[in-house]
Amino acid sequence: MSAIRIIRSVFITFALLIATAPAFSASAFSASAFAQGQHTLQGKVSFPNGMVPSNPVKITLTFNGRRIYELFTDLSGRFIFPGLARGTYQLSAEGDGQTFETTSVYADVSAYGSAPQNFTQNIQLTVKRNQQVPVAGVISADAIDANMPESARKAYEKGAKSADSNKANDAIKHLQEAIQAYPNFYAAHALLGDQYSKLQRYDEAVSAFQKAIDLKSDGADAHVGLGVTFVKQKRYNEAIAPLRKGVELNKQSSTPYLFLGLAEMFTGDYAAAEADLLRAYEIGKQPMARLYLANLYEMKGDPARAIIQLKAFLKETPNLNEARQADIRQAIEKLEKKASGRD
């Protein structure tokens, strides 16, 4: 078995989940160095108006000046830090250099008794001067026309709030009400597809995204949602077209590049996969892109470049738990043997 494929089943699975499902945002990057407690700290990163940044945000957890965990938020802006002891922690959301500043808050894990407890501390980002973000829970002007009834708009806003709270079933109910009141409601169809995909109701997700695309062919989110859903289903050939369209329509988001790179890698288009994964890393600085690139280079028979990516991954995730660090180092050793002709 090849060096990268030893760890591939672990890390690609986690990375896919991080990019698509809120509950797994901390799984791939959690540290064991401070896993001395049993409590959990979770939260959500958002702008003052409630909107979530379009790209994952790097979150650092420190205790008494010592960095404990480092991870990226999922696409809903959520993060989870497990295995914490009692104490006061600092959470820092790294600025993106464009829209928001690095923002820090404190969280008090003041647990009582012996049972594991959950704590919530959200992070409201500090927006850079003269920068603006969309209005939360409000349908953009280009999504509204004179024929849209007020009932459809209100149902959509309820669905958006439920989706934002990670209540997919409630969101689906409200979005279906919005669509029933106004069948040509692009935003409702697109968000409905996203909620179906989160619940692994993939056929319904595909149908909803396709309907959204039929209504508005230049809507990037529907194309990307359709492509990501195909990747989840391992329908890689079918994923490429909508993801490429998503990239064409929104070149500033790392998500379509990341999933497009995966689809291209699994269909054998290595040159395109490399370009898109490098672009995904450039935009989002997501360490998981390093793992995909390492896997790609190993598949191409270039162990030296795979080693570079794995070493960079370890450097960028210093708090990765010890078992996964060992897996990566073992893969590096096997790749080094292959590169030197000893394997």
Salt bridges, closest charged atoms under 4 A:
GLU70 OE2 - LYS58 NZ 3.46
GLU70 OE2 - ARG67 NH1 2.90
GLU101 OE2 - LYS128 NZ 3.55
ASP142 OD2 - LYS216 NZ 3.83
GLU150 OE1 - ARG153 NH1 3.99
ASP164 OD1 - LYS44 NZ 1.97
GLU177 OE1 - HIS174 ND1 3.66
ASP194 OD2 - LYS198 NZ 3.70
GLU204 OE1 - ARG201 NE 2.75
GLU238 OE1 - ARG235 NH2 2.75
GLU248 OE2 - LYS245 NZ 3.39
GLU264 OE2 - ARG244 NH2 3.18
ASP269 OD2 - ARG244 NH2 3.68
GLU274 OE1 - LYS300 NZ 3.50
GLU274 OE2 - ARG305 NH2 2.69
GLU282 OE2 - ARG279 NH1 3.11
GLU298 OE1 - ARG5 NH1 3.50
GLU298 OE2 - LYS338 NZ 3.40
ASP302 OD2 - ARG305 NE 3.95
GLU316 OE2 - ARG290 NH2 2.77
GLU336 OE2 - LYS311 NZ 3.64
